[in-house]
Amino acid sequence: MPIFLSTPIQWLSLPPAIATKTVLLVEDDAPSRELYRSALQRGGHDVVTAEDGLAALHCIDAALPQVIVLDMMLPRLGGRDVLRELKSRPETRHIPVVIITGTDVSNLSERAGIPVLQKPFELTALVAAVDDAVRRASR
């Protein structure tokens, strides 16, 4: 079943739950999404993008990413709801998440040990956080 990933239109047809060495970047602001995608690709990562929480869950259902970079303020399904859904599923609860946000979510970082990048942040900090999450996922 094809899954809509982001603009420009991209389609993906994969069997469900194939683990990939990919970063799923979930960001609703198109210029920011492109900037982050480009930085992660320059950092050596394969990147799939989603512009809202529902699209992110569809991407995850199609192919499990190695790491998820998740904005908290998203249309259709917010970042907290996506995170709750990920942690409730046995097949996704192990996937490391890096939160990017303009709001205070320090309680998530403290309680769940999830790295948080407060917007605006340096692109090198994003790449470093994803690199660290990849190392954690490889253990």
C-alpha positions as CSV (number, residue, x, y, z in Angstrom):
1,M,0.0,0.0,0.0
2,P,1.6,3.3,-1.0
3,I,2.2,5.8,1.8
4,F,2.3,9.6,1.4
5,L,5.5,10.9,3.0
6,S,5.8,14.6,2.3
7,T,5.8,17.4,-0.3
8,P,7.0,16.9,-3.0
9,I,4.9,13.8,-3.3
10,Q,6.9,10.7,-2.5
11,W,5.4,7.2,-2.4
12,L,6.8,4.2,-0.6
13,S,5.6,0.6,-1.1
14,L,7.3,-1.7,1.4
15,P,6.1,-4.7,3.4
16,P,5.1,-3.5,6.9
17,A,7.6,-3.4,9.8
18,I,10.8,-3.7,7.9
19,A,13.6,-2.2,10.0
20,T,15.6,0.3,8.1
21,K,18.8,2.4,8.8
22,T,16.7,5.5,8.3
23,V,15.9,8.6,10.3
24,L,12.2,9.6,10.3
25,L,12.0,13.4,10.5
26,V,8.6,14.6,11.6
27,E,8.3,18.4,11.2
28,D,5.3,20.4,9.9
29,D,7.2,23.5,8.9
30,A,8.4,22.9,5.3
31,P,11.5,25.2,5.3
32,S,12.6,23.8,8.7
33,R,11.9,20.2,7.5
34,E,14.1,20.7,4.4
35,L,16.9,22.4,6.5
36,Y,16.9,19.5,9.0
37,R,16.7,16.9,6.3
38,S,19.6,18.4,4.4
39,A,21.8,18.6,7.6
40,L,21.0,15.0,8.5
41,Q,21.8,13.8,4.9
42,R,25.1,15.8,5.0
43,G,25.8,14.0,8.3
44,G,25.5,10.6,6.5
45,H,21.9,9.7,7.3
46,D,19.1,8.4,5.1
47,V,16.1,10.6,5.8
48,V,12.4,10.0,5.3
49,T,10.1,13.0,6.2
50,A,6.6,13.4,7.5
51,E,4.7,16.6,7.9
52,D,2.3,15.6,10.7
53,G,1.7,12.9,13.3
54,L,-0.6,10.8,11.2
55,A,1.8,10.7,8.3
56,A,4.6,9.7,10.7
57,L,2.6,6.7,12.0
58,H,2.0,5.7,8.4
59,C,5.7,5.9,7.6
60,I,6.5,3.8,10.7
61,D,3.9,1.2,9.7
62,A,5.5,0.9,6.3
63,A,9.2,0.7,7.5
64,L,10.5,1.0,11.0
65,P,13.1,3.8,11.2
66,Q,16.3,3.5,13.2
67,V,15.7,6.9,14.9
68,I,12.8,9.3,14.9
69,V,13.3,13.1,15.1
70,L,9.9,14.4,16.4
71,D,8.5,17.9,16.6
72,M,6.0,18.3,19.4
73,M,3.7,20.8,17.8
74,L,2.2,19.0,14.8
75,P,-1.1,19.1,12.9
76,R,-3.6,16.2,12.9
77,L,-1.8,14.3,15.6
78,G,0.6,16.0,18.0
79,G,4.0,14.9,19.0
80,R,3.0,13.8,22.5
81,D,0.3,11.5,21.0
82,V,2.8,10.1,18.5
83,L,5.2,9.4,21.3
84,R,2.5,7.8,23.4
85,E,1.6,5.6,20.4
86,L,5.2,4.6,19.7
87,K,5.8,3.6,23.3
88,S,2.6,1.5,23.5
89,R,3.6,-0.7,20.5
90,P,6.0,-3.5,21.2
91,E,7.6,-3.2,17.7
92,T,8.3,0.6,18.1
93,R,8.9,1.2,21.8
94,H,12.6,0.5,21.3
95,I,13.1,3.1,18.6
96,P,15.1,6.1,20.0
97,V,13.4,9.5,19.6
98,V,15.0,12.9,19.5
99,I,12.5,15.7,20.3
100,I,12.7,19.1,18.6
101,T,10.4,21.8,19.9
102,G,9.8,25.4,20.6
103,T,7.9,24.6,23.8
104,D,9.1,23.4,27.2
105,V,9.1,19.6,27.4
106,S,11.8,19.2,29.9
107,N,9.6,16.8,31.9
108,L,9.7,14.3,29.0
109,S,13.5,14.5,28.9
110,E,13.7,14.1,32.7
111,R,11.1,11.3,33.0
112,A,11.8,9.3,29.9
113,G,15.4,10.2,29.2
114,I,14.5,11.5,25.7
115,P,16.9,14.0,24.3
116,V,15.3,17.4,23.6
117,L,16.6,20.1,21.2
118,Q,15.0,23.4,22.0
119,K,14.3,25.5,18.9
120,P,16.2,27.3,17.6
121,F,19.2,25.0,17.7
122,E,22.4,24.5,15.8
123,L,22.2,22.0,13.0
124,T,25.3,20.3,14.3
125,A,23.5,19.6,17.6
126,L,20.7,17.9,15.6
127,V,23.2,15.7,13.8
128,A,25.1,14.9,17.0
129,A,21.8,14.0,18.8
130,V,20.8,11.6,15.9
131,D,24.3,10.1,15.8
132,D,24.1,9.4,19.6
133,A,20.6,7.9,19.1
134,V,21.9,5.6,16.3
135,R,24.7,4.4,18.6
136,R,22.2,3.7,21.4
137,A,20.0,1.8,18.9
138,S,22.9,-0.3,17.8
139,R,23.6,-1.6,21.2
